[in-house]
Amino acid sequence: MKRRDLLKGTIALGASSMLATRALAQVQPAASRKEQLFAIAREQLERVGDVIWKKDIVGIADFGLHSSQKRFHFVDLVNEHVESFHVAHGTGSDGEHDGWLKRFSNIEGSEATSRGAYLTRSWYTGRYGTSIRLDGLDPTNDMAMPRAIVMHKADYARPEHVEKWGRLGRSNGCFVLGPEQFDKVLLDLSGGRLLYAESLGLHEDGRRVPPPVTQTELLLREGGGTFERTNPGVY
């Protein structure tokens, strides 16, 4: 065989291999939601570091999804298991009460949900029964303690509320689950673990889809006043 023919064959084979690789890449499915949640949990644990005391379980609240969907993910990194539940957002985040979060806020009195990483702390008995204190670890949620942003249970976060109304009720900015879900999940999430809240739009099939509403973040200006930043942290 002539050297020129051999080179042609090699180039053709390389080109066909490249096309096959591209075609394979096009049909490769996206990572599953479970795989992506594991990756997000590990990434956030690494980001916040040793402030988190227990790194076996992470809670992830995905406020890029409608409140009718199970968007609170209990991510067990040790047993490689994910279980998903409903979680409510704040009244100040959804003035229209249509089930979509439209505003994050760290401002006291906003009654809005804050995004970012939280350290779960101790149990206490309050207005809504047994609840979990939260310590905000980011500039977007570091007022969680003064604002009394906690995790608690309420009937308006039951799955039955979705069946009746098509959406959950709203909190004052707290992370609220139905009583059964709260008892099942949060007993294992308190005491120094990570809770992470963000607008991910991560669907069951692994797709990330931005919410069909504009999401803003209400921030404080230097010297007073507020302003809104559009689509904070949306993937």
N, C-alpha and C positions, 0 to 999 in steps of 0.2 A: 504494500500500500504506500502511495506517495505521502510525503510529509504534509503537503498541502491538504490532501483529502483527510488525513488523520486530524489535522487541526480543525477542519470544517466539522468533522464528526464530533470532536470534543466540544466545540462551541455550541453546536446544535443540542448536544446532550445537556450541557450546562444551562442553556436557555430553557429547554423543556423541564429540567429540574426546578429552575427558578419559577416557571409558570405553575408547576404543580404545587410548589411550596406556597405561592401566593393564593392559589385556589383553595388549598387546604386551610390557610389562615382565614380565608373569607368564610368558610363553613364551620370553623371552630366555634363552638358555643362559648358565650361569655362565662366567666366564673360564676358559680352558683351563689345565691344570696348567702348561704351558710359560709362559704369560703370567703366571701367579701367581708362578712361580719367578723369572722375570725381575724382577718387582716386588719380591719379597722380597730378592733379591740387591742391587738398587739401593738399597733402603731401608736395609739393613744397612751397605752401603758408606758411605752418607751418615751413618749414625749413628756409626760408629766413626771416620770421618774419615781424616786423612792418616797414621795409624799403619799403614795398609795401603799397601804400596809399589806393588803391581801390581793394577790394578782391572779387568783384562780377563776373568778367570775366577774364579768363586766356587764353592766346594763347599757344598752344603746337605744335611745329614743330618736326615731326618725320622723322629724316634723316636716319632711317633704311629702308625706303621705296624708291622705284624708283621715279624719278621726274615726271613720267607720272601719278602717283597716287596722289589722294587728301590727302596730308599728313600734311597740316596745319589745326589744329583743333581749332575752336573758341568755347571755353567751357564756357557756361553761367551757373554759379552755382546757380543763383537766380531762373531763369526760368527752370532749369534742361533741357537745350537744348544744343545740339552739332551740329555745321555745319562745314563741311570740304571743303577745297579749295586746289588748287595747290600752291606750293611755290618753288622758285628756290634756289639752293645752289651756292657756289662760284666756279669760274674757277679753283682756286688753290686746290679745293677739288675734282675735277673731270677732270684731265688733258686729259683723253681719250674722254671726252664728250659723255659718253654712258648713262648718266642719274643716275649713282650710285655715292653717296658720298664715297670717299675713304680716305679722310684726313680732320681732324679738325685742325685748327691752330689759335692761338691767337697772332701770330707774325705779326707785321706791314709789309706790302708788300707781304704777302703770298697770298692775294686774296682768302683766304679760309674761310669757315664757321667756327664759333666757337660754341661750345656747352656750356650749362649751363643756369642759370637764368638771365634774364634781367629785368630791370625796364624801362617801356616805359615812355618817357618824352614828351616834347612839340612838336607841329607841327612847321615846317619851310618850306620855299620854296627854293629848291635847283636845282641841275642839272636835276633831274628827276621829277620836280614839287613838289607838297606837299609831305613831308616825315615826318617820326617820328624818333627823336633821341632815342638812346638806351644806357642805362648805364649797363655795365656788372657787375654782382654781385659775380662771382666766379673766382678763379684763372685761369680758362680755357677761360674766356672771358672778363677779367677786362681791356683789351686794346680796348674795343669796341669804346669808345669815341675818343681816339687818332687816331684810325684806320678809324673813320667816318663810322662805321658799323651802318646802319639805316634800317628802313623799308620804301620801296617805291614801286611804280608801274612801270611796263614795259610791252610792247607788247609781249616780249619773254616768259612771264609767263602766257599768256592767255591759256585757255583750247584748243583753236583752234590751238595753236602751237604744242600741244601734238598730236592732230588729224593729223597734217601734217607731223611732224618729229618723233613722237613716244617718245618725251621727251621735257622738257623745255629747254630754253636757260640758260645761267649761268650768275651770278652776279659777283661783285668784293668782295664777302663775305657778302653782305647785304641780308636781307630777302625780297624777291621780289615776289609780287603777280600781277595778271592781273589787269588792271584798274578798271573793274567792281567789282571784288572781293575786291580790296583794298578799294574802296569807301564804299562798303557795310559793311565790317568787321572792318577796322581799325579806323574808326571814333569812335567806341565804345571801342577800345583797348588802346588808348593813354591816357596820363595824369595820370601816376602813377600805372599802372596795370602790371601784370606779364606776360612775355613771356618766355617760357621754351623750349630749344632746346636740343634734345638728339637723340640717335639712339635706338629707341624702337622696330621697326619692328612689329608694331601693326596693324594687318590686320582687314578688315571689320567684319570678323566672330569672332573676339576676340582672334585669335591665335597670339602669338608672335613668329616670325620667324626671326632668324638672317639674315642679308643681305648676298647674295652669293659672296661677295667680302670682302677682308680684309680691315678693317677700322683702321687707325692709327691716333695718335695725335702728331703733331710736336711741341715739347717743347724746351725751351731754357735750355742749360746746365749752371751750375754755372761757371762763368768766361768766358762765351761766347760759341758760337757753338750751335748746335741743335742736337736733337735726336728724334726718333719716338717711341711711345708706341703703341702697337697693341691692337685693339678692346677696346677703352676706353668707359666704361659705357654701353657696349652692354648687353642687357638682354638675 
